[in-house]
């Protein structure tokens, strides 16, 4: 099942970057839960349900100018979850300031739907959330291992 989960998450990010948001929303279970850590975003907290999750991501995207990208660095399968490390590249919509940062998230999947997402600042936190240690983490072979953290 882990290969299918990795493929689902890869497709999820491809659709996000292509701005196919209806397809993105199709990946979420109606009762999906999003947890955004305090040190990650302006609006941290717990968001319940696909509508609330979609609104949070919509708000996040609206803070950046067109061209915002999420570049996959690694995908690590772990039973019913996938740890994703992503480079965010954007320009602030109001400030015009270029933003480049790296976050890691844990995605839990059930019956080919994302049921929970937890966004972390650090890769080690996402690995711990799915029950993996750094030494046990092995990226999907077609995504290179993460480089050192770049902010």
MARBA-3410 file (N, C-alpha, C, O; in Angstrom, 1 decimal):
151
0.8,-1.2,0.0,0.0,0.0,0.0,0.8,1.3,0.0,0.4,2.3,-0.5 ~ 2.1,1.2,0.5,2.9,2.4,0.6,3.2,3.0,-0.7,3.2,4.3,-0.8 ~ 3.4,2.2,-1.8,3.6,2.8,-3.1,2.4,3.6,-3.6,2.6,4.7,-4.2 ~ 1.2,3.1,-3.4,0.0,3.8,-3.8,-0.1,5.1,-3.0,-0.5,6.1,-3.5 ~ 0.2,5.1,-1.7,0.2,6.3,-0.9,1.1,7.3,-1.4,0.8,8.5,-1.5
2.4,6.9,-1.7,3.4,7.8,-2.3,2.8,8.4,-3.6,3.0,9.6,-3.8 ~ 2.3,7.6,-4.5,1.8,8.1,-5.7,0.6,9.1,-5.5,0.5,10.1,-6.2 ~ -0.3,8.8,-4.6,-1.3,9.7,-4.2,-0.8,11.1,-3.8,-1.3,12.1,-4.3 ~ 0.2,11.1,-2.9,0.7,12.4,-2.5,1.5,13.1,-3.6,1.4,14.3,-3.7 ~ 2.2,12.4,-4.4,2.9,13.0,-5.5,1.9,13.7,-6.4,2.1,14.8,-6.8
0.8,13.0,-6.8,-0.2,13.5,-7.6,-0.9,14.7,-6.9,-1.2,15.7,-7.6 ~ -1.1,14.7,-5.7,-1.7,15.8,-4.9,-0.8,17.0,-5.1,-1.4,18.1,-5.3 ~ 0.5,16.9,-5.0,1.4,18.1,-5.1,1.4,18.5,-6.6,1.5,19.7,-6.9 ~ 1.4,17.6,-7.5,1.4,18.0,-9.0,0.1,18.8,-9.3,0.2,19.8,-10.0 ~ -1.0,18.3,-8.8,-2.3,19.1,-9.0,-2.2,20.5,-8.3,-2.7,21.4,-8.8
-1.6,20.5,-7.1,-1.5,21.8,-6.4,-0.7,22.8,-7.2,-1.1,23.9,-7.5 ~ 0.5,22.4,-7.7,1.3,23.2,-8.5,0.7,23.6,-9.8,1.0,24.7,-10.4 ~ -0.2,22.8,-10.4,-0.9,23.1,-11.6,-2.1,23.9,-11.4,-2.9,24.2,-12.3 ~ -2.4,24.2,-10.1,-3.6,24.9,-9.7,-4.9,24.2,-10.1,-5.9,24.8,-10.4 ~ -4.9,22.9,-10.1,-6.1,22.0,-10.3,-6.7,21.8,-8.9,-6.6,20.6,-8.4
-7.2,22.8,-8.3,-7.7,22.7,-6.9,-8.9,21.8,-6.7,-9.0,21.2,-5.6 ~ -9.7,21.6,-7.7,-10.8,20.7,-7.6,-10.2,19.2,-7.4,-10.7,18.5,-6.6 ~ -9.2,18.9,-8.2,-8.6,17.6,-8.1,-7.9,17.5,-6.7,-7.9,16.4,-6.2 ~ -7.3,18.5,-6.3,-6.6,18.5,-4.9,-7.6,18.2,-3.9,-7.4,17.3,-3.0 ~ -8.8,18.8,-3.9,-9.8,18.6,-2.9,-10.4,17.2,-3.0,-10.8,16.6,-2.0
-10.3,16.6,-4.1,-10.8,15.2,-4.3,-10.0,14.2,-3.5,-10.4,13.1,-3.2 ~ -8.7,14.6,-3.2,-7.8,13.7,-2.5,-8.1,13.6,-1.0,-7.7,12.7,-0.3 ~ -8.9,14.6,-0.5,-9.2,14.7,0.9,-10.5,13.9,1.3,-11.5,13.9,0.6 ~ -10.4,13.1,2.4,-11.6,12.6,3.0,-12.4,13.7,3.5,-11.9,14.7,3.9 ~ -13.8,13.6,3.4,-14.6,14.7,3.9,-14.3,15.1,5.3,-14.6,16.3,5.7
-13.9,14.2,6.1,-13.6,14.5,7.6,-12.1,14.7,7.9,-11.7,14.5,9.0 ~ -11.3,15.1,6.8,-9.9,15.3,7.0,-9.6,16.3,8.1,-10.4,17.2,8.4 ~ -8.5,16.0,8.8,-8.0,17.0,9.9,-6.7,17.5,9.5,-5.8,16.7,9.1 ~ -6.5,18.8,9.5,-5.2,19.5,9.3,-4.8,20.1,10.6,-5.5,20.8,11.2 ~ -3.5,19.8,10.9,-2.9,20.4,12.1,-1.7,21.2,11.6,-0.8,20.6,11.0
-1.7,22.5,11.9,-0.6,23.3,11.5,0.2,23.8,12.8,-0.4,24.4,13.6 ~ 1.4,23.4,12.8,2.2,23.7,14.0,2.4,25.2,14.1,2.4,26.0,13.2 ~ 2.6,25.6,15.4,2.8,27.1,15.7,3.9,27.8,14.9,3.8,28.9,14.6 ~ 5.0,27.1,14.7,6.2,27.7,14.1,6.2,27.6,12.6,7.2,27.9,11.9 ~ 5.0,27.3,12.0,5.0,27.1,10.5,4.3,28.2,9.8,4.8,28.7,8.8
3.2,28.7,10.3,2.3,29.6,9.5,1.7,30.6,10.4,1.7,30.5,11.7 ~ 1.1,31.6,9.8,0.4,32.7,10.5,-0.8,32.1,11.2,-1.2,32.6,12.3 ~ -1.5,31.2,10.6,-2.8,30.7,11.2,-2.6,29.2,11.7,-3.2,28.3,11.1 ~ -1.8,29.0,12.7,-1.7,27.6,13.2,-2.9,27.2,13.9,-3.8,28.0,14.2 ~ -3.1,25.9,14.0,-4.2,25.3,14.7,-4.7,24.0,14.1,-4.0,23.4,13.3
-5.9,23.6,14.4,-6.5,22.4,14.0,-7.7,22.8,13.1,-8.6,23.5,13.6 ~ -7.8,22.2,11.9,-8.8,22.5,11.0,-9.5,21.2,10.6,-8.8,20.2,10.2 ~ -10.8,21.1,10.8,-11.5,19.8,10.6,-12.5,19.9,9.5,-13.3,20.8,9.4 ~ -12.4,18.9,8.6,-13.3,18.8,7.4,-12.7,19.4,6.2,-11.8,20.3,6.3 ~ -13.0,18.8,5.1,-12.4,19.2,3.8,-12.7,20.7,3.5,-11.8,21.4,3.0
-13.8,21.3,3.8,-14.1,22.7,3.6,-13.1,23.6,4.4,-12.5,24.5,3.8 ~ -12.9,23.3,5.6,-12.0,24.0,6.5,-10.6,23.9,6.0,-9.8,24.9,6.0 ~ -10.2,22.7,5.6,-8.8,22.5,5.1,-8.6,23.2,3.8,-7.6,23.9,3.6 ~ -9.6,23.2,2.9,-9.5,23.9,1.7,-9.4,25.4,1.9,-8.7,26.1,1.2 ~ -10.2,25.9,2.9,-10.1,27.4,3.2,-8.8,27.8,3.7,-8.2,28.8,3.4
-8.2,26.9,4.6,-6.9,27.2,5.1,-5.8,27.3,4.0,-5.1,28.3,3.9 ~ -5.8,26.3,3.2,-4.9,26.3,2.1,-5.1,27.5,1.1,-4.2,28.1,0.5 ~ -6.4,27.8,0.8,-6.7,28.9,0.0,-6.2,30.2,0.6,-5.7,31.1,-0.2 ~ -6.4,30.4,1.9,-5.8,31.6,2.5,-4.3,31.6,2.4,-3.7,32.7,2.2 ~ -3.7,30.5,2.6,-2.2,30.4,2.5,-1.8,30.8,1.1,-0.8,31.6,1.0
-2.4,30.2,0.1,-2.0,30.6,-1.3,-2.2,32.0,-1.6,-1.5,32.6,-2.3 ~ -3.3,32.6,-1.0,-3.6,34.0,-1.4,-2.6,35.0,-0.8,-2.6,36.2,-1.2 ~ -1.8,34.6,0.1,-0.7,35.5,0.7,0.4,35.6,-0.2,1.3,36.5,0.0 ~ 0.5,34.8,-1.3,1.6,34.8,-2.2,1.2,35.2,-3.6,0.0,35.0,-4.0 ~ 2.1,35.8,-4.4,1.9,36.2,-5.7,1.7,34.9,-6.6,2.2,33.9,-6.2
1.1,35.1,-7.8,1.1,33.9,-8.7,2.5,33.4,-8.9,3.5,34.1,-8.9 ~ 2.5,32.1,-9.1,3.8,31.4,-9.3,4.3,30.7,-8.1,5.4,30.0,-8.2 ~ 3.6,30.7,-7.0,4.0,30.0,-5.8,4.1,28.5,-6.1,3.2,27.9,-6.8 ~ 5.2,27.9,-5.7,5.5,26.5,-6.0,5.8,25.7,-4.7,6.4,26.2,-3.8 ~ 5.5,24.4,-4.8,5.8,23.5,-3.7,6.7,22.4,-4.4,6.1,21.5,-5.2
8.0,22.4,-4.2,8.8,21.4,-4.9,9.1,20.2,-3.9,9.7,20.5,-2.8 ~ 8.7,19.0,-4.3,9.0,17.8,-3.5,10.5,17.6,-3.4,11.2,17.6,-4.4 ~ 10.9,17.4,-2.2,12.3,17.0,-1.9,12.4,15.5,-1.6,13.3,14.9,-2.1 ~ 11.5,15.0,-0.8,11.5,13.6,-0.5,10.1,13.2,-0.1,9.3,14.0,0.4 ~ 9.8,11.9,-0.3,8.6,11.2,0.1,9.0,10.0,0.8,9.7,9.1,0.2
8.6,9.8,2.0,9.0,8.6,2.8,7.7,7.9,3.3,7.0,8.4,4.1 ~ 7.5,6.7,2.7,6.3,5.9,3.1,6.5,5.3,4.5,7.6,4.9,4.9 ~ 5.4,5.3,5.3,5.5,4.7,6.6,4.1,4.1,6.9,3.2,4.8,7.4 ~ 3.9,2.8,6.6,2.6,2.2,6.8,1.5,2.9,6.1,1.5,3.0,4.9 ~ 0.6,3.5,6.9,-0.6,4.2,6.3,-0.3,5.7,6.2,-1.2,6.5,6.0
1.0,6.1,6.2,1.3,7.5,6.2,2.5,7.8,5.2,3.1,6.8,4.8 ~ 2.6,9.0,4.8,3.8,9.4,4.0,4.3,10.7,4.6,3.5,11.7,4.8 ~ 5.6,10.8,4.8,6.3,12.0,5.2,6.8,12.7,4.0,7.4,12.1,3.1 ~ 6.5,14.0,3.9,6.8,14.8,2.7,7.7,15.9,3.1,7.3,16.7,4.1 ~ 8.8,16.1,2.5,9.6,17.3,2.7,9.5,18.1,1.4,9.7,17.6,0.3
9.2,19.4,1.6,8.8,20.3,0.5,9.6,21.6,0.6,9.6,22.2,1.7 ~ 10.1,22.0,-0.5,10.6,23.4,-0.6,9.5,24.3,-1.1,8.9,24.1,-2.2 ~ 9.3,25.4,-0.4,8.3,26.4,-0.8,9.0,27.5,-1.4,10.0,28.0,-0.8 ~ 8.5,28.0,-2.6,9.2,29.1,-3.3,8.0,30.0,-3.7,7.1,29.7,-4.4 ~ 8.2,31.3,-3.2,7.1,32.2,-3.4,7.6,33.7,-3.3,8.7,33.9,-2.9
6.7,34.6,-3.7,6.9,36.0,-3.5,5.7,36.5,-2.8,4.6,36.2,-3.2 ~ 5.9,37.2,-1.7,4.8,37.8,-1.0,3.9,38.7,-1.8,4.4,39.5,-2.5 ~ 2.6,38.5,-1.8,1.7,39.2,-2.6,1.7,40.7,-2.3,1.8,41.5,-3.3 ~ 1.8,41.1,-1.1,1.9,42.5,-0.7,3.3,43.0,-0.6,3.6,44.1,-1.1 ~ 4.2,42.3,0.0,5.5,42.7,0.3,6.4,42.7,-0.9,7.4,43.5,-1.0
6.2,41.7,-1.8,7.1,41.5,-2.9,8.4,40.8,-2.5,9.3,40.7,-3.3 ~ 8.5,40.4,-1.3,9.6,39.7,-0.8,9.6,38.2,-1.2,8.6,37.5,-1.1 ~ 10.8,37.8,-1.7,10.9,36.4,-2.1,11.0,35.5,-0.8,11.8,35.8,0.1 ~ 10.3,34.4,-0.8,10.3,33.5,0.3,10.7,32.1,-0.2,10.2,31.6,-1.1 ~ 11.7,31.5,0.5,12.1,30.2,0.3,12.3,29.5,1.6,13.1,29.9,2.4
11.6,28.4,1.8,11.7,27.7,3.1,11.4,26.3,2.8,10.8,25.9,1.8 ~ 11.7,25.4,3.8,11.4,24.0,3.7,10.6,23.6,4.9,10.9,24.0,6.1 ~ 9.5,22.8,4.6,8.7,22.3,5.7,8.6,20.8,5.4,8.9,20.3,4.3 ~ 8.2,20.1,6.5,7.9,18.6,6.3,6.5,18.4,6.9,6.1,19.1,7.8 ~ 5.8,17.5,6.3,4.4,17.2,6.7,4.3,15.7,6.7,5.0,14.9,6.1
3.3,15.3,7.6,2.9,13.9,7.6,1.5,13.8,7.1,0.6,14.5,7.6 ~ 1.3,12.9,6.1,0.0,12.7,5.5,-0.4,11.3,5.9,0.3,10.3,5.6 ~ -1.6,11.1,6.5,-2.1,9.8,6.8,-3.2,9.5,5.8,-4.0,10.4,5.4 ~ -3.2,8.3,5.2,-4.1,7.9,4.1,-4.9,6.7,4.5,-4.4,5.7,5.0 ~ -6.2,6.7,4.2,-7.1,5.6,4.4,-8.0,5.5,3.2,-8.6,6.5,2.8
-8.1,4.3,2.6,-8.9,4.0,1.4,-8.7,5.1,0.3,-9.6,5.6,-0.3 ~ -7.4,5.3,0.1,-7.0,6.2,-1.0,-7.4,7.7,-0.8,-7.6,8.4,-1.8 ~ -7.7,8.1,0.4,-8.0,9.5,0.7,-7.1,10.0,1.9,-6.8,9.2,2.7 ~ -6.8,11.2,1.8,-6.0,11.8,2.9,-6.9,12.1,4.0,-7.9,12.8,3.9 ~ -6.7,11.5,5.2,-7.5,11.7,6.4,-7.0,12.6,7.4,-7.7,13.1,8.3
-5.6,12.8,7.4,-5.0,13.7,8.3,-3.7,14.3,7.7,-3.0,13.5,7.0 ~ -3.4,15.5,8.0,-2.2,16.2,7.6,-1.7,17.0,8.8,-2.4,17.7,9.4 ~ -0.4,16.8,9.1,0.2,17.6,10.1,1.4,18.3,9.5,2.4,17.6,9.1 ~ 1.5,19.6,9.5,2.5,20.4,8.9,3.5,20.8,10.0,3.1,21.4,11.0 ~ 4.8,20.5,9.8,5.9,20.7,10.8,6.9,21.6,10.2,7.1,21.6,9.0
7.7,22.3,11.0,8.9,23.0,10.6,10.0,22.0,10.3,10.7,22.2,9.3 ~ 10.2,21.0,11.1,11.3,20.1,11.0,10.9,18.7,10.5,9.9,18.2,10.9 ~ 11.8,18.2,9.7,11.6,16.8,9.2,11.5,15.8,10.3,10.7,14.9,10.2 ~ 12.4,15.9,11.3,12.4,15.0,12.4,11.1,14.9,13.1,10.7,13.8,13.6 ~ 10.4,16.0,13.2,9.0,16.0,13.9,8.0,15.2,13.0,7.2,14.5,13.6
8.1,15.4,11.7,7.2,14.6,10.9,7.5,13.1,10.9,6.6,12.3,11.0 ~ 8.7,12.8,10.9,9.1,11.4,11.1,8.6,10.8,12.4,8.1,9.7,12.4 ~ 8.8,11.5,13.4,8.4,11.1,14.8,6.9,10.9,14.8,6.4,9.9,15.4 ~ 6.1,11.8,14.1,4.7,11.7,14.1,4.2,10.4,13.5,3.1,9.9,13.9 ~ 4.9,9.8,12.6,4.5,8.6,11.9,5.2,7.4,12.5,5.1,6.3,12.0
6.0,7.6,13.5,6.7,6.5,14.2,8.0,6.1,13.6,8.4,4.9,13.8 ~ 8.6,7.0,12.9,9.9,6.7,12.3,11.0,7.5,13.0,10.8,8.6,13.5 ~ 12.2,6.9,13.0,13.4,7.6,13.5,14.2,8.0,12.2,14.1,7.4,11.2 ~ 15.0,9.0,12.4,15.9,9.5,11.3,16.6,8.3,10.6,16.6,8.2,9.4 ~ 17.2,7.4,11.4,18.0,6.3,10.8,17.1,5.3,10.0,17.6,4.6,9.2
15.8,5.3,10.3,14.9,4.4,9.6,14.2,5.0,8.4,13.5,4.2,7.7 ~ 14.4,6.3,8.2,13.7,6.9,7.1,14.4,6.7,5.8,15.6,7.0,5.6 ~ 13.6,6.2,4.8,14.2,5.9,3.5,13.2,6.5,2.5,12.0,6.1,2.4 ~ 13.7,7.5,1.7,12.9,8.2,0.7,12.5,7.2,-0.4,13.1,6.2,-0.7 ~ 11.4,7.6,-1.1,11.0,6.9,-2.3,12.1,7.0,-3.3,12.7,8.1,-3.4
12.5,5.9,-4.0,13.7,5.9,-4.8,13.7,7.0,-5.9,14.8,7.3,-6.4 ~ 12.6,7.5,-6.3,12.6,8.5,-7.4,12.6,9.9,-6.9,12.5,10.8,-7.7 ~ 12.7,10.1,-5.6,12.9,11.4,-5.0,14.2,11.4,-4.2,14.4,10.5,-3.4 ~ 15.1,12.3,-4.5,16.4,12.3,-3.7,16.2,12.5,-2.3,15.2,13.2,-1.8 ~ 17.1,12.0,-1.4,17.1,12.3,0.0,17.2,13.8,0.2,17.8,14.5,-0.6
16.7,14.3,1.3,16.7,15.7,1.6,18.1,16.2,1.8,19.0,15.5,2.3 ~ 18.3,17.4,1.3,19.5,18.1,1.6,19.4,18.8,2.9,18.4,18.8,3.6 ~ 20.5,19.5,3.3,20.4,20.3,4.6,19.3,21.3,4.5,19.0,21.8,3.4 ~ 18.8,21.7,5.6,17.7,22.6,5.7,18.1,24.0,5.2,19.2,24.5,5.5 ~ 17.3,24.5,4.3,17.5,25.8,3.7,16.4,26.7,4.1,15.2,26.4,3.9
16.7,27.9,4.6,15.6,28.8,4.9,15.7,30.1,4.1,14.9,31.0,4.2
END
